[in-house]
Amino acid sequence: MRIIFLVTIAMLLFSCQEKTNQSTEAQQKHSTSTKKLPKQMKGYEFYSWKQGTEWYFCLITGTNRLKTAEEITPIEEKIEDRWVKITVKGVDKAKKVLQQLESGTSLFGSNLYRDQPVLDKKIQDELIKFTKNLKINLTF
């Protein structure tokens, strides 16, 4: 009888611990997706380029130097100290990145490759309207 009681208690404790772990994981996942990016003294640069039929976007900390294609194009997310570099494929993913910016952020959009067509006007207008609703100043 005593063994059954101890096994029941152990099962209850294990069950509570498992629910706590799941809850913590869910909270961490949620907080990561809604975390705001740090404000930048020089704002952010927002590069776009087309590969085949797909548009790619890179949000990177604004600096006084030109960025290289090798630096911009790898699809990745790097947030270290106050340095931010997030490269994504597609307008919808770009919007998710833009949602992480604080309102009042300045964002300067440009074409990565000078010999390629500029970002479609329709997409530019869509992103400008989207960022305006977030109180972010996007200029191309």
FENZI-V422728 format. One record per run of one state. SS is the DSSP state (H for helix, E for strand, - for the rest). FROM is the first residue (numbers start at 1). TO is the last residue. Records with the same first field share a line. If there is no record, write none. Layout:
# FENZI-V422728
SS=FROM-TO + FROM-TO
This chain:
# FENZI-V422728
-=1-1 + 35-43 + 52-53 + 62-68 + 73-76 + 81-82 + 90-90 + 99-105 + 112-120 + 134-136 + 140-140
H=2-34 + 69-72 + 91-98 + 121-133
E=44-51 + 54-61 + 77-80 + 83-89 + 106-111 + 137-139
